[in-house]
Amino acid sequence: MKTQSCFRRLLLTASLFPATLSADMGNHEQWPLSYWYVGGEVGYYMIEQDDDRTGPLPDFWRPGFQVGRRFNRYLSSQLQFGQADRTLRDSEQEVEHSQLSIQTRLHGNGINLFTTHPYLGLGYARHELTTDARDPIEENMVLVELGVQRLLGQHLMLDIGYRHLVDTGDNFTDRHPFIALNYRLGQRYPEPPAPAAKPAPPPAPAPWQDSDGDGVEDRKDKCPDTPRGAKVDAEGCPIMLTESVNITLDIEFAFNSTEVPARYLADIGKITTVMVEYPGSPLMLEGHTDSVGSTAYNQSLSQDRADAVKRVLVRHFQIDPARIRTIGMGESQPIADNATEAGRARNRRVEAIIEASREVMEQR
């Protein structure tokens, strides 16, 4: 019951600290990386057992003063001195209690508990009880502490915690809940990130400029590299027209022959060039004969002549055979008189026909 009572008194005292501060103080300030601090502390000191050398000493409130250093986000150290006078329960004798301690604290960087930041501390304390009637009693104690801290404005810092002290000789323990108010000095904050460099604004165009000479102002021209002389639309882009490409090649054969004459290889190569330039365009090969012989024979002969030219394109010029169609027309489509030798020679032929289209710029 005594412990619960002292905790209630400590919490009541803690609630009065923020109320006395100015209205603009809060915990929203960024935590410094390092700083010094000085401050005062008040705590309720509870002794586990009475010492035979001093008599029954009741629990008491004890003020203290401290100076500390926060080295970085994780580590700090504090030197503290506290002193209080107390009257023994069974007499009017005064007892002076003093304690010098040093603590090292490990802070939970990035941990936020209801706007406070926790820490764990370890330390050493030199404990002394002095009376007028007896020699001073000196004790060495190891302490462990748990606490939380909260920033109050630019310089103030609230510290609430609990210390557990163990005597290294007799192994008895003291308990010490406390509240402290510290003033921070020499604070160092993280360097703010360098602002991103703003890109230089693009140079303003001349009031009216037409770099490619197409009649459309540069700031409105969506196609700034239009070739000279091309006809353009309102946005400066060339007007494209679809142009058909038709190439016909006649290859004449000897009488009753399907062998492609060597003199036509160069002309066949021209057909190949067009097929490479327009890879989606098909090629039609039409075979023809003169009127000598039967109609059925001439039909077969004309087909063989068309197939012979196809083989030249595939073997010598590596054209995809799927792009080539062949058809035999027989003697049905003469282009010269079959009554003469010269006319019949012209009719023994293969015609290569390719149809392609491409887009060209319309010229002004």
C-alpha positions as CSV (number, residue, x, y, z in Angstrom):
1,M,0.0,0.0,0.0
2,K,2.9,2.3,0.8
3,T,4.4,1.8,-2.7
4,Q,1.1,2.5,-4.4
5,S,0.7,5.7,-2.4
6,C,4.1,7.0,-3.4
7,F,3.5,6.2,-7.1
8,R,0.2,8.2,-7.0
9,R,2.0,11.1,-5.4
10,L,4.7,10.9,-8.1
11,L,2.3,10.9,-10.9
12,L,0.4,13.8,-9.4
13,T,3.6,15.8,-9.3
14,A,4.4,14.8,-12.9
15,S,1.1,16.1,-14.1
16,L,1.8,19.5,-12.7
17,F,5.0,20.1,-14.7
18,P,3.5,20.6,-18.1
19,A,0.7,22.7,-16.8
20,T,3.3,25.3,-15.6
21,L,4.9,25.6,-19.0
22,S,4.0,28.1,-21.7
23,A,1.3,27.1,-24.2
24,D,3.7,26.9,-27.2
25,M,5.7,24.0,-25.7
26,G,5.1,20.5,-27.1
27,N,6.7,17.2,-27.9
28,H,6.7,17.9,-31.6
29,E,10.3,19.3,-31.7
30,Q,12.8,17.2,-33.6
31,W,15.2,15.3,-31.3
32,P,18.8,16.6,-31.4
33,L,21.6,14.2,-32.2
34,S,23.6,15.3,-29.2
35,Y,23.5,17.9,-26.4
36,W,24.5,18.7,-22.8
37,Y,21.9,19.2,-20.1
38,V,21.5,20.3,-16.5
39,G,18.5,20.0,-14.3
40,G,16.8,19.1,-11.1
41,E,15.0,15.9,-9.9
42,V,12.6,15.0,-7.2
43,G,12.0,11.4,-6.2
44,Y,10.5,9.2,-3.5
45,Y,13.2,7.1,-1.9
46,M,12.0,3.8,-0.3
47,I,14.5,1.9,1.9
48,E,13.8,-1.8,2.1
49,Q,14.9,-2.3,5.7
50,D,15.9,-0.3,8.7
51,D,19.6,-0.2,9.5
52,D,20.6,-1.1,13.1
53,R,23.1,1.7,13.1
54,T,20.6,4.4,12.3
55,G,17.3,3.0,13.6
56,P,13.9,3.0,11.7
57,L,14.2,5.5,8.8
58,P,10.9,6.2,7.0
59,D,10.5,6.6,3.2
60,F,11.1,10.2,2.1
61,W,11.1,12.7,-0.7
62,R,14.6,13.6,-1.9
63,P,15.7,16.3,-4.4
64,G,18.6,15.9,-6.6
65,F,20.7,17.8,-9.2
66,Q,22.3,16.4,-12.3
67,V,24.4,17.2,-15.3
68,G,24.4,14.9,-18.4
69,R,25.6,14.4,-21.9
70,R,23.7,12.8,-24.8
71,F,26.5,11.6,-27.1
72,N,24.4,10.3,-30.0
73,R,21.0,8.8,-30.9
74,Y,21.6,5.8,-28.6
75,L,23.9,6.7,-25.7
76,S,24.0,9.2,-22.9
77,S,25.6,9.6,-19.4
78,Q,24.5,11.4,-16.3
79,L,26.2,12.5,-13.0
80,Q,23.8,13.2,-10.1
81,F,23.9,14.3,-6.5
82,G,20.9,14.1,-4.1
83,Q,20.5,15.0,-0.5
84,A,17.7,15.0,2.1
85,D,17.2,15.3,5.9
86,R,14.8,13.0,7.6
87,T,13.8,12.4,11.3
88,L,13.8,8.8,12.6
89,R,10.5,7.3,13.5
90,D,11.3,6.4,17.2
91,S,13.3,9.6,18.1
92,E,13.8,13.2,17.2
93,Q,17.2,12.4,15.7
94,E,17.9,13.9,12.3
95,V,19.5,11.8,9.6
96,E,21.1,13.3,6.5
97,H,20.9,11.1,3.4
98,S,23.2,11.9,0.5
99,Q,23.9,10.0,-2.7
100,L,26.3,10.5,-5.6
101,S,25.6,8.4,-8.7
102,I,26.7,8.0,-12.3
103,Q,24.5,6.4,-14.9
104,T,24.9,5.3,-18.5
105,R,21.8,5.1,-20.5
106,L,20.9,3.3,-23.7
107,H,18.1,5.0,-25.6
108,G,15.6,3.4,-28.0
109,N,16.2,5.4,-31.1
110,G,13.0,5.6,-33.2
111,I,10.8,4.2,-30.5
112,N,7.8,6.4,-29.6
113,L,5.6,5.5,-26.6
114,F,2.7,7.9,-26.4
115,T,4.9,10.8,-27.5
116,T,7.8,9.8,-25.1
117,H,11.1,8.0,-25.8
118,P,12.2,5.2,-23.5
119,Y,15.7,4.4,-22.1
120,L,17.4,1.8,-20.0
121,G,20.2,2.8,-17.6
122,L,22.9,1.1,-15.5
123,G,25.1,2.8,-12.9
124,Y,26.9,3.1,-9.6
125,A,25.8,5.0,-6.5
126,R,27.7,6.1,-3.4
127,H,25.2,6.1,-0.5
128,E,25.8,7.9,2.8
129,L,23.7,8.3,6.0
130,T,25.0,10.8,8.6
131,T,23.7,11.4,12.2
132,D,25.0,13.6,14.9
133,A,25.4,10.6,17.3
134,R,27.2,8.1,15.1
135,D,29.8,7.8,12.5
136,P,28.6,8.1,8.8
137,I,27.3,4.9,7.2
138,E,28.7,4.5,3.6
139,E,27.4,2.0,1.1
140,N,28.2,1.1,-2.5
141,M,25.2,0.4,-4.7
142,V,24.6,-0.8,-8.2
143,L,21.5,0.7,-9.9
144,V,19.3,-0.2,-12.8
145,E,16.8,2.4,-14.1
146,L,14.0,2.5,-16.6
147,G,12.5,5.8,-17.9
148,V,11.0,7.8,-20.6
149,Q,11.8,11.3,-21.9
150,R,9.7,13.9,-23.6
151,L,10.8,17.2,-25.2
152,L,9.0,20.3,-23.9
153,G,9.8,23.1,-26.3
154,Q,13.2,24.2,-27.6
155,H,15.3,23.5,-24.5
156,L,13.3,21.8,-21.8
157,M,13.1,18.0,-21.4
158,L,10.9,16.0,-19.0
159,D,12.3,12.7,-17.6
160,I,10.2,10.2,-15.6
161,G,11.5,6.9,-14.4
162,Y,12.3,4.3,-11.7
163,R,15.6,3.2,-10.2
164,H,16.3,0.0,-8.4
165,L,19.4,0.1,-6.2
166,V,21.2,-3.0,-4.7
167,D,23.8,-2.7,-2.0
168,T,26.9,-4.5,-3.0
169,G,27.7,-5.6,0.6
170,D,24.5,-6.5,2.4
171,N,22.4,-7.1,-0.8
172,F,19.4,-5.1,0.4
173,T,17.6,-3.0,-2.2
174,D,16.2,0.5,-2.3
175,R,13.6,1.8,-4.7
176,H,13.4,5.2,-6.2
177,P,10.7,6.5,-8.6
178,F,11.6,10.0,-9.8
179,I,10.7,12.9,-12.1
180,A,13.2,15.4,-13.5
181,L,13.2,18.5,-15.5
182,N,16.3,19.3,-17.6
183,Y,17.6,22.2,-19.6
184,R,19.4,21.3,-22.9
185,L,22.5,23.1,-24.1
186,G,24.7,22.9,-27.2
187,Q,22.2,21.0,-29.2
188,R,23.3,19.5,-32.5
189,Y,20.6,18.5,-35.1
190,P,20.8,16.4,-38.2
191,E,21.8,18.3,-41.3
192,P,18.8,19.1,-43.4
193,P,18.9,17.5,-46.9
194,A,20.2,19.7,-49.6
195,P,17.4,21.1,-51.7
196,A,17.2,19.6,-55.1
197,A,18.5,21.9,-57.7
198,K,15.8,23.3,-59.9
199,P,16.3,22.7,-63.6
200,A,17.1,25.7,-65.6
201,P,14.1,26.9,-67.5
202,P,14.3,26.4,-71.2
203,P,15.2,29.5,-73.2
204,A,12.3,31.3,-74.4
205,P,11.9,31.1,-78.2
206,A,12.1,34.1,-80.4
207,P,8.8,36.0,-80.9
208,W,8.4,34.2,-84.3
209,Q,10.9,31.6,-85.6
210,D,10.6,28.9,-88.2
211,S,13.8,26.8,-88.1
212,D,12.9,24.3,-90.7
213,G,11.2,26.7,-93.1
214,D,7.9,24.9,-93.3
215,G,5.8,27.9,-92.6
216,V,4.8,26.8,-89.0
217,E,6.2,28.7,-86.0
218,D,8.7,26.7,-83.9
219,R,6.7,26.8,-80.7
220,K,3.7,25.3,-82.5
221,D,5.8,22.9,-84.7
222,K,5.5,19.3,-83.6
223,C,7.8,18.1,-86.4
224,P,10.7,20.5,-86.2
225,D,13.0,18.6,-88.7
226,T,10.7,18.6,-91.8
227,P,12.7,18.4,-95.0
228,R,12.7,21.5,-97.2
229,G,9.9,21.6,-99.7
230,A,7.6,19.1,-98.0
231,K,4.0,20.0,-97.6
232,V,2.9,20.2,-93.9
233,D,-0.2,20.3,-91.9
234,A,-1.2,22.9,-89.3
235,E,1.2,21.3,-86.7
236,G,4.2,21.3,-89.0
237,C,4.2,17.6,-89.8
238,P,4.6,16.3,-93.4
239,I,1.5,15.3,-95.3
240,M,2.1,11.7,-96.4
241,L,0.8,10.2,-99.6
242,T,0.6,6.5,-100.5
243,E,2.5,5.7,-103.7
244,S,2.1,2.5,-105.6
245,V,5.2,0.7,-107.0
246,N,4.6,-1.7,-109.9
247,I,7.5,-3.4,-111.6
248,T,7.2,-5.8,-114.6
249,L,10.0,-7.9,-115.9
250,D,10.0,-10.0,-119.2
251,I,12.3,-13.0,-119.4
252,E,12.4,-14.6,-122.9
253,F,13.2,-18.4,-123.3
254,A,14.6,-20.5,-126.1
255,F,12.2,-22.7,-128.1
256,N,10.9,-25.6,-126.0
257,S,13.2,-24.6,-123.1
258,T,12.8,-23.9,-119.4
259,E,16.3,-22.7,-118.7
260,V,16.6,-19.1,-117.5
261,P,19.1,-17.3,-119.8
262,A,22.1,-16.0,-117.8
263,R,21.7,-12.5,-119.4
264,Y,18.6,-12.0,-117.3
265,L,20.2,-12.5,-113.8
266,A,20.9,-8.8,-113.4
267,D,17.3,-7.9,-114.2
268,I,16.1,-10.6,-111.7
269,G,18.4,-8.9,-109.1
270,K,16.4,-5.7,-109.5
271,I,13.2,-7.5,-108.6
272,T,15.1,-8.8,-105.5
273,T,16.0,-5.3,-104.5
274,V,12.4,-4.2,-104.6
275,M,11.3,-7.3,-102.6
276,V,13.9,-6.5,-99.9
277,E,12.8,-2.8,-99.7
278,Y,9.1,-3.9,-99.4
279,P,9.3,-7.1,-97.3
280,G,5.5,-7.5,-97.2
281,S,4.9,-7.4,-100.9
282,P,4.3,-10.7,-102.9
283,L,5.7,-11.5,-106.3
284,M,3.7,-13.1,-109.2
285,L,5.5,-15.0,-111.9
286,E,3.5,-15.7,-115.1
287,G,4.8,-18.2,-117.6
288,H,3.9,-17.9,-121.4
289,T,4.6,-19.8,-124.6
290,D,4.2,-19.3,-128.3
291,S,1.5,-21.2,-130.3
292,V,3.7,-24.1,-131.5
293,G,2.6,-27.4,-130.0
294,S,-0.6,-28.5,-128.3
295,T,-2.5,-26.3,-125.9
296,A,-2.0,-28.8,-123.0
297,Y,1.7,-29.0,-123.6
298,N,2.1,-25.3,-123.8
299,Q,0.2,-24.9,-120.5
300,S,2.6,-27.3,-118.7
301,L,5.6,-25.6,-120.4
302,S,4.6,-22.2,-119.3
303,Q,4.2,-23.4,-115.7
304,D,7.6,-24.9,-115.7
305,R,9.2,-21.7,-117.0
306,A,7.6,-19.7,-114.1
307,D,8.8,-22.3,-111.6
308,A,12.3,-22.1,-113.1
309,V,12.5,-18.3,-112.4
310,K,11.2,-18.9,-108.9
311,R,14.1,-21.4,-108.3
312,V,16.6,-18.7,-109.4
313,L,15.1,-16.2,-106.9
314,V,15.2,-18.7,-104.0
315,R,18.6,-20.3,-104.7
316,H,20.6,-17.3,-106.0
317,F,19.0,-14.4,-104.1
318,Q,17.6,-16.1,-100.9
319,I,14.1,-14.9,-101.4
320,D,11.5,-16.6,-99.2
321,P,9.6,-19.0,-101.5
322,A,6.4,-18.3,-99.6
323,R,6.4,-14.8,-101.1
324,I,6.4,-16.1,-104.7
325,R,3.4,-17.3,-106.6
326,T,3.7,-19.0,-110.1
327,I,1.1,-19.5,-112.7
328,G,1.3,-20.9,-116.2
329,M,-0.7,-19.0,-118.9
330,G,0.2,-21.2,-121.8
331,E,-0.2,-19.6,-125.2
332,S,-3.3,-17.7,-124.2
333,Q,-1.7,-14.2,-123.9
334,P,0.6,-13.5,-126.8
335,I,2.2,-10.1,-127.0
336,A,3.5,-10.5,-130.5
337,D,2.5,-12.2,-133.8
338,N,3.1,-16.0,-133.6
339,A,3.3,-16.2,-137.4
340,T,6.9,-14.8,-137.3
341,E,10.0,-16.2,-135.5
342,A,10.6,-12.8,-133.9
343,G,7.1,-12.7,-132.6
344,R,7.2,-16.3,-131.2
345,A,10.5,-15.5,-129.4
346,R,8.8,-12.6,-127.6
347,N,5.9,-14.8,-126.6
348,R,8.2,-17.4,-125.0
349,R,8.6,-15.4,-121.7
350,V,8.0,-15.1,-118.0
351,E,6.6,-11.9,-116.6
352,A,7.5,-10.9,-113.0
353,I,5.0,-8.6,-111.4
354,I,5.4,-7.0,-107.9
355,E,2.9,-4.5,-106.4
356,A,4.0,-2.5,-103.4
357,S,3.0,0.8,-101.8
358,R,5.0,3.3,-99.7
359,E,4.3,6.6,-98.0
360,V,6.0,9.7,-99.5
361,M,5.9,13.3,-98.5
362,E,3.7,15.5,-100.6
363,Q,5.7,18.3,-102.1
364,R,4.6,21.9,-102.4
